[in-house]
Amino acid sequence: MVRAGGESSTFYRAADGSELPLLVFEPVEGTPPRAGIVLFHGGALREGSPDGLAPHCRALASRGILAVSAGYRLLGRGAAGIDDCLADVRRVVERFGRLAASRGLDAPHLASGGSSAGAHLAMLAAMTPSSTAPEFGITALVALNPAGLDLGSFEPNAQRRLAQQVGVAADRLIEYSLIEFVRPGNPPTQIHHGTRDEIEPIGSVRQFRDAMVRAGNECTLLEYEHAEHGFHYPGTGGHFDDVIDATARFLLCRTATT
């Protein structure tokens, strides 16, 4: 592990045994974290790296939050399909839980999330059962312009194309549609989404939010007027500070109530 002040880089062992990066951002030295979150980058499962969400983690750490940005195998680069990506995300959550515990944080203080495809993976891991239940769980979700909320709403041809792109049989695509896994007891969720998102229409996000609320879950949708996909990055539309402030409030408010 190489340290640079409150920032460090390390690795975890992916499901295939390869080593993948973790970027760790901690509050000022001597200040124990009050909450923790692990984030997964976007890039349609084919691109991206943990560096993409480093600014978000750095800003959250400055607010007293242990923040980790994690890599996972990408399609065509170690992952044969989305199941491989999801397996890595589950491993990261386990590793993050151990890291947080060493900093004095337990499950009620921990969240996961990410951007676009990374948000989808984080939500899928938290909302679906695993054959090997992780020792450390996640009790909240933060999703930045998530994708894959209602895959069943796609036209049949679009479903077949997408299934092929993510490496699953066409009749299995619905198994990765998040709205199918809305149940009472899903983790409290905060979603940030632009009203002009060209990847996941705001209407689908509103339907997901409504389904979560009907199931008795806490789900807050923060809409950013006229914002497109990827609006939450620094210098893209001027929304970065608002996203960080709202995320920090969500995480720290939950800490105050546990």
Contacts in CASP RR format, 6 or more apart in sequence:
PFRMAT RR
TARGET T0000
AUTHOR 0000-0000-0000
METHOD contacts of the structure
MODEL  1
MVRAGGESSTFYRAADGSELPLLVFEPVEGTPPRAGIVLFHGGALREGSP
DGLAPHCRALASRGILAVSAGYRLLGRGAAGIDDCLADVRRVVERFGRLA
ASRGLDAPHLASGGSSAGAHLAMLAAMTPSSTAPEFGITALVALNPAGLD
LGSFEPNAQRRLAQQVGVAADRLIEYSLIEFVRPGNPPTQIHHGTRDEIE
PIGSVRQFRDAMVRAGNECTLLEYEHAEHGFHYPGTGGHFDDVIDATARF
LLCRTATT
1 8 0 8 1.000
1 9 0 8 1.000
1 10 0 8 1.000
2 8 0 8 1.000
2 9 0 8 1.000
5 29 0 8 1.000
6 25 0 8 1.000
6 26 0 8 1.000
6 27 0 8 1.000
6 28 0 8 1.000
6 29 0 8 1.000
6 61 0 8 1.000
7 23 0 8 1.000
7 24 0 8 1.000
7 25 0 8 1.000
7 26 0 8 1.000
7 58 0 8 1.000
7 61 0 8 1.000
8 23 0 8 1.000
8 24 0 8 1.000
8 26 0 8 1.000
9 21 0 8 1.000
9 22 0 8 1.000
9 23 0 8 1.000
9 24 0 8 1.000
10 21 0 8 1.000
10 22 0 8 1.000
10 24 0 8 1.000
11 19 0 8 1.000
11 20 0 8 1.000
11 21 0 8 1.000
11 22 0 8 1.000
12 19 0 8 1.000
12 20 0 8 1.000
12 22 0 8 1.000
12 70 0 8 1.000
12 91 0 8 1.000
12 92 0 8 1.000
12 95 0 8 1.000
13 19 0 8 1.000
13 20 0 8 1.000
13 91 0 8 1.000
14 20 0 8 1.000
14 72 0 8 1.000
14 73 0 8 1.000
14 87 0 8 1.000
14 88 0 8 1.000
14 91 0 8 1.000
15 73 0 8 1.000
15 84 0 8 1.000
15 87 0 8 1.000
15 88 0 8 1.000
15 91 0 8 1.000
16 73 0 8 1.000
16 78 0 8 1.000
16 84 0 8 1.000
18 73 0 8 1.000
18 78 0 8 1.000
20 70 0 8 1.000
20 71 0 8 1.000
20 72 0 8 1.000
20 73 0 8 1.000
20 88 0 8 1.000
21 49 0 8 1.000
21 50 0 8 1.000
21 70 0 8 1.000
21 71 0 8 1.000
22 50 0 8 1.000
22 68 0 8 1.000
22 69 0 8 1.000
22 70 0 8 1.000
22 71 0 8 1.000
22 92 0 8 1.000
22 95 0 8 1.000
23 50 0 8 1.000
23 51 0 8 1.000
23 54 0 8 1.000
23 57 0 8 1.000
23 68 0 8 1.000
23 69 0 8 1.000
23 70 0 8 1.000
24 66 0 8 1.000
24 67 0 8 1.000
24 68 0 8 1.000
24 99 0 8 1.000
25 54 0 8 1.000
25 57 0 8 1.000
25 58 0 8 1.000
25 60 0 8 1.000
25 61 0 8 1.000
25 66 0 8 1.000
25 67 0 8 1.000
25 68 0 8 1.000
25 69 0 8 1.000
26 33 0 8 1.000
26 61 0 8 1.000
26 66 0 8 1.000
26 103 0 8 1.000
27 33 0 8 1.000
27 61 0 8 1.000
27 62 0 8 1.000
27 64 0 8 1.000
27 65 0 8 1.000
27 66 0 8 1.000
28 62 0 8 1.000
31 64 0 8 1.000
32 103 0 8 1.000
32 104 0 8 1.000
33 64 0 8 1.000
33 65 0 8 1.000
33 66 0 8 1.000
33 100 0 8 1.000
33 103 0 8 1.000
33 104 0 8 1.000
33 105 0 8 1.000
34 64 0 8 1.000
34 65 0 8 1.000
34 109 0 8 1.000
34 252 0 8 1.000
34 255 0 8 1.000
35 64 0 8 1.000
35 65 0 8 1.000
35 66 0 8 1.000
35 105 0 8 1.000
35 109 0 8 1.000
35 110 0 8 1.000
35 111 0 8 1.000
35 251 0 8 1.000
35 252 0 8 1.000
35 254 0 8 1.000
35 255 0 8 1.000
36 65 0 8 1.000
36 66 0 8 1.000
36 67 0 8 1.000
36 68 0 8 1.000
36 100 0 8 1.000
36 105 0 8 1.000
36 109 0 8 1.000
36 110 0 8 1.000
36 111 0 8 1.000
36 251 0 8 1.000
37 60 0 8 1.000
37 65 0 8 1.000
37 66 0 8 1.000
37 67 0 8 1.000
37 68 0 8 1.000
37 110 0 8 1.000
37 111 0 8 1.000
37 112 0 8 1.000
37 113 0 8 1.000
37 142 0 8 1.000
37 247 0 8 1.000
37 251 0 8 1.000
38 67 0 8 1.000
38 68 0 8 1.000
38 69 0 8 1.000
38 70 0 8 1.000
38 92 0 8 1.000
38 93 0 8 1.000
38 96 0 8 1.000
38 110 0 8 1.000
38 111 0 8 1.000
38 112 0 8 1.000
38 113 0 8 1.000
38 122 0 8 1.000
39 53 0 8 1.000
39 56 0 8 1.000
39 57 0 8 1.000
39 67 0 8 1.000
39 68 0 8 1.000
39 69 0 8 1.000
39 70 0 8 1.000
39 112 0 8 1.000
39 113 0 8 1.000
39 114 0 8 1.000
39 115 0 8 1.000
39 122 0 8 1.000
39 142 0 8 1.000
40 53 0 8 1.000
40 69 0 8 1.000
40 70 0 8 1.000
40 71 0 8 1.000
40 72 0 8 1.000
40 89 0 8 1.000
40 92 0 8 1.000
40 112 0 8 1.000
40 113 0 8 1.000
40 114 0 8 1.000
40 115 0 8 1.000
40 118 0 8 1.000
40 119 0 8 1.000
40 121 0 8 1.000
40 122 0 8 1.000
41 48 0 8 1.000
41 49 0 8 1.000
41 50 0 8 1.000
41 52 0 8 1.000
41 53 0 8 1.000
41 69 0 8 1.000
41 71 0 8 1.000
41 114 0 8 1.000
41 115 0 8 1.000
41 118 0 8 1.000
42 48 0 8 1.000
42 114 0 8 1.000
42 115 0 8 1.000
42 116 0 8 1.000
42 117 0 8 1.000
42 118 0 8 1.000
42 119 0 8 1.000
43 116 0 8 1.000
43 117 0 8 1.000
43 118 0 8 1.000
44 116 0 8 1.000
44 117 0 8 1.000
44 165 0 8 1.000
45 74 0 8 1.000
45 75 0 8 1.000
45 79 0 8 1.000
45 81 0 8 1.000
45 82 0 8 1.000
45 85 0 8 1.000
45 117 0 8 1.000
45 166 0 8 1.000
46 74 0 8 1.000
46 75 0 8 1.000
46 76 0 8 1.000
46 77 0 8 1.000
47 74 0 8 1.000
48 74 0 8 1.000
49 71 0 8 1.000
50 69 0 8 1.000
50 70 0 8 1.000
50 71 0 8 1.000
51 69 0 8 1.000
52 69 0 8 1.000
52 233 0 8 1.000
53 69 0 8 1.000
53 114 0 8 1.000
53 115 0 8 1.000
54 69 0 8 1.000
55 233 0 8 1.000
55 234 0 8 1.000
55 240 0 8 1.000
56 67 0 8 1.000
56 69 0 8 1.000
56 232 0 8 1.000
56 240 0 8 1.000
56 243 0 8 1.000
56 244 0 8 1.000
56 247 0 8 1.000
57 67 0 8 1.000
57 68 0 8 1.000
57 69 0 8 1.000
58 67 0 8 1.000
59 240 0 8 1.000
59 244 0 8 1.000
60 67 0 8 1.000
60 244 0 8 1.000
60 247 0 8 1.000
60 248 0 8 1.000
60 251 0 8 1.000
61 67 0 8 1.000
63 244 0 8 1.000
63 248 0 8 1.000
63 252 0 8 1.000
64 252 0 8 1.000
65 248 0 8 1.000
65 251 0 8 1.000
65 252 0 8 1.000
66 99 0 8 1.000
66 100 0 8 1.000
66 103 0 8 1.000
66 105 0 8 1.000
68 92 0 8 1.000
68 96 0 8 1.000
68 99 0 8 1.000
70 89 0 8 1.000
70 92 0 8 1.000
70 96 0 8 1.000
71 88 0 8 1.000
71 92 0 8 1.000
72 79 0 8 1.000
72 85 0 8 1.000
72 88 0 8 1.000
72 89 0 8 1.000
72 92 0 8 1.000
72 121 0 8 1.000
73 79 0 8 1.000
73 84 0 8 1.000
73 85 0 8 1.000
73 88 0 8 1.000
74 85 0 8 1.000
75 81 0 8 1.000
75 82 0 8 1.000
75 85 0 8 1.000
75 165 0 8 1.000
75 166 0 8 1.000
75 167 0 8 1.000
78 84 0 8 1.000
79 85 0 8 1.000
79 88 0 8 1.000
80 167 0 8 1.000
81 166 0 8 1.000
81 167 0 8 1.000
81 168 0 8 1.000
82 121 0 8 1.000
82 166 0 8 1.000
82 167 0 8 1.000
82 168 0 8 1.000
82 176 0 8 1.000
83 168 0 8 1.000
85 121 0 8 1.000
86 121 0 8 1.000
86 124 0 8 1.000
86 125 0 8 1.000
89 118 0 8 1.000
89 121 0 8 1.000
89 122 0 8 1.000
89 124 0 8 1.000
89 125 0 8 1.000
90 125 0 8 1.000
90 130 0 8 1.000
90 134 0 8 1.000
93 112 0 8 1.000
93 125 0 8 1.000
93 134 0 8 1.000
93 136 0 8 1.000
93 137 0 8 1.000
93 138 0 8 1.000
94 134 0 8 1.000
94 135 0 8 1.000
94 136 0 8 1.000
96 110 0 8 1.000
96 112 0 8 1.000
96 136 0 8 1.000
97 105 0 8 1.000
97 107 0 8 1.000
97 110 0 8 1.000
97 136 0 8 1.000
97 137 0 8 1.000
98 135 0 8 1.000
98 136 0 8 1.000
100 106 0 8 1.000
100 109 0 8 1.000
100 110 0 8 1.000
100 136 0 8 1.000
101 136 0 8 1.000
107 136 0 8 1.000
107 137 0 8 1.000
107 138 0 8 1.000
107 139 0 8 1.000
108 139 0 8 1.000
108 254 0 8 1.000
108 255 0 8 1.000
108 258 0 8 1.000
109 139 0 8 1.000
109 254 0 8 1.000
109 255 0 8 1.000
109 258 0 8 1.000
110 136 0 8 1.000
110 137 0 8 1.000
110 138 0 8 1.000
110 139 0 8 1.000
110 140 0 8 1.000
111 138 0 8 1.000
111 139 0 8 1.000
111 140 0 8 1.000
111 141 0 8 1.000
111 142 0 8 1.000
111 187 0 8 1.000
111 251 0 8 1.000
111 254 0 8 1.000
112 122 0 8 1.000
112 125 0 8 1.000
112 126 0 8 1.000
112 138 0 8 1.000
112 140 0 8 1.000
112 141 0 8 1.000
112 142 0 8 1.000
113 119 0 8 1.000
113 122 0 8 1.000
113 123 0 8 1.000
113 141 0 8 1.000
113 142 0 8 1.000
113 143 0 8 1.000
113 144 0 8 1.000
114 122 0 8 1.000
114 142 0 8 1.000
114 143 0 8 1.000
114 144 0 8 1.000
114 146 0 8 1.000
115 144 0 8 1.000
115 145 0 8 1.000
115 230 0 8 1.000
115 232 0 8 1.000
116 144 0 8 1.000
116 145 0 8 1.000
116 146 0 8 1.000
116 147 0 8 1.000
116 199 0 8 1.000
116 229 0 8 1.000
116 230 0 8 1.000
117 147 0 8 1.000
118 146 0 8 1.000
119 143 0 8 1.000
119 144 0 8 1.000
119 145 0 8 1.000
119 146 0 8 1.000
119 147 0 8 1.000
120 146 0 8 1.000
120 147 0 8 1.000
120 148 0 8 1.000
120 149 0 8 1.000
120 176 0 8 1.000
120 178 0 8 1.000
122 141 0 8 1.000
122 143 0 8 1.000
123 141 0 8 1.000
123 143 0 8 1.000
123 146 0 8 1.000
123 178 0 8 1.000
123 189 0 8 1.000
124 176 0 8 1.000
124 178 0 8 1.000
124 181 0 8 1.000
125 138 0 8 1.000
126 138 0 8 1.000
126 141 0 8 1.000
126 186 0 8 1.000
126 187 0 8 1.000
127 178 0 8 1.000
127 181 0 8 1.000
127 182 0 8 1.000
127 183 0 8 1.000
127 186 0 8 1.000
127 187 0 8 1.000
128 181 0 8 1.000
138 187 0 8 1.000
139 187 0 8 1.000
139 188 0 8 1.000
139 254 0 8 1.000
140 187 0 8 1.000
140 188 0 8 1.000
140 189 0 8 1.000
140 190 0 8 1.000
140 250 0 8 1.000
140 251 0 8 1.000
140 254 0 8 1.000
141 187 0 8 1.000
141 188 0 8 1.000
141 189 0 8 1.000
141 190 0 8 1.000
142 189 0 8 1.000
142 190 0 8 1.000
142 192 0 8 1.000
142 247 0 8 1.000
142 250 0 8 1.000
142 251 0 8 1.000
143 189 0 8 1.000
143 190 0 8 1.000
143 191 0 8 1.000
143 192 0 8 1.000
144 192 0 8 1.000
144 230 0 8 1.000
144 232 0 8 1.000
144 243 0 8 1.000
145 192 0 8 1.000
145 193 0 8 1.000
145 194 0 8 1.000
145 197 0 8 1.000
145 199 0 8 1.000
145 200 0 8 1.000
145 229 0 8 1.000
145 230 0 8 1.000
145 231 0 8 1.000
145 232 0 8 1.000
146 178 0 8 1.000
146 191 0 8 1.000
146 193 0 8 1.000
146 200 0 8 1.000
146 205 0 8 1.000
147 199 0 8 1.000
147 200 0 8 1.000
148 176 0 8 1.000
148 177 0 8 1.000
148 178 0 8 1.000
148 200 0 8 1.000
149 177 0 8 1.000
149 178 0 8 1.000
149 179 0 8 1.000
149 200 0 8 1.000
149 204 0 8 1.000
149 205 0 8 1.000
149 207 0 8 1.000
149 208 0 8 1.000
150 177 0 8 1.000
150 178 0 8 1.000
150 179 0 8 1.000
150 204 0 8 1.000
150 207 0 8 1.000
150 208 0 8 1.000
151 159 0 8 1.000
151 162 0 8 1.000
151 173 0 8 1.000
151 174 0 8 1.000
151 176 0 8 1.000
151 177 0 8 1.000
152 159 0 8 1.000
152 173 0 8 1.000
152 174 0 8 1.000
152 177 0 8 1.000
153 204 0 8 1.000
154 162 0 8 1.000
159 170 0 8 1.000
159 173 0 8 1.000
160 170 0 8 1.000
162 173 0 8 1.000
163 169 0 8 1.000
163 170 0 8 1.000
163 172 0 8 1.000
163 173 0 8 1.000
164 170 0 8 1.000
166 173 0 8 1.000
166 176 0 8 1.000
168 175 0 8 1.000
168 176 0 8 1.000
174 180 0 8 1.000
178 208 0 8 1.000
179 207 0 8 1.000
179 208 0 8 1.000
179 211 0 8 1.000
182 208 0 8 1.000
182 211 0 8 1.000
182 212 0 8 1.000
182 215 0 8 1.000
182 217 0 8 1.000
183 215 0 8 1.000
184 215 0 8 1.000
184 216 0 8 1.000
184 217 0 8 1.000
185 215 0 8 1.000
185 216 0 8 1.000
185 217 0 8 1.000
186 212 0 8 1.000
186 215 0 8 1.000
186 217 0 8 1.000
186 219 0 8 1.000
187 217 0 8 1.000
188 217 0 8 1.000
188 218 0 8 1.000
188 219 0 8 1.000
188 254 0 8 1.000
189 212 0 8 1.000
189 217 0 8 1.000
189 218 0 8 1.000
189 219 0 8 1.000
189 220 0 8 1.000
190 219 0 8 1.000
190 220 0 8 1.000
190 222 0 8 1.000
190 246 0 8 1.000
190 247 0 8 1.000
190 250 0 8 1.000
191 205 0 8 1.000
191 208 0 8 1.000
191 209 0 8 1.000
191 219 0 8 1.000
191 220 0 8 1.000
191 221 0 8 1.000
191 222 0 8 1.000
192 222 0 8 1.000
192 224 0 8 1.000
192 232 0 8 1.000
192 243 0 8 1.000
192 246 0 8 1.000
192 247 0 8 1.000
193 200 0 8 1.000
193 202 0 8 1.000
193 205 0 8 1.000
193 221 0 8 1.000
193 222 0 8 1.000
193 223 0 8 1.000
193 224 0 8 1.000
193 227 0 8 1.000
194 202 0 8 1.000
194 223 0 8 1.000
194 224 0 8 1.000
194 225 0 8 1.000
194 226 0 8 1.000
194 227 0 8 1.000
194 228 0 8 1.000
194 229 0 8 1.000
194 231 0 8 1.000
195 202 0 8 1.000
195 223 0 8 1.000
195 224 0 8 1.000
195 225 0 8 1.000
195 226 0 8 1.000
195 227 0 8 1.000
196 202 0 8 1.000
196 226 0 8 1.000
196 227 0 8 1.000
196 228 0 8 1.000
197 205 0 8 1.000
197 227 0 8 1.000
197 228 0 8 1.000
197 229 0 8 1.000
198 228 0 8 1.000
198 229 0 8 1.000
199 229 0 8 1.000
200 229 0 8 1.000
202 223 0 8 1.000
205 221 0 8 1.000
206 221 0 8 1.000
208 219 0 8 1.000
209 219 0 8 1.000
209 220 0 8 1.000
209 221 0 8 1.000
212 218 0 8 1.000
212 219 0 8 1.000
213 219 0 8 1.000
220 250 0 8 1.000
222 246 0 8 1.000
224 231 0 8 1.000
224 239 0 8 1.000
224 242 0 8 1.000
227 237 0 8 1.000
227 239 0 8 1.000
230 236 0 8 1.000
231 237 0 8 1.000
231 238 0 8 1.000
231 239 0 8 1.000
232 239 0 8 1.000
232 240 0 8 1.000
232 243 0 8 1.000
233 240 0 8 1.000
234 240 0 8 1.000
END
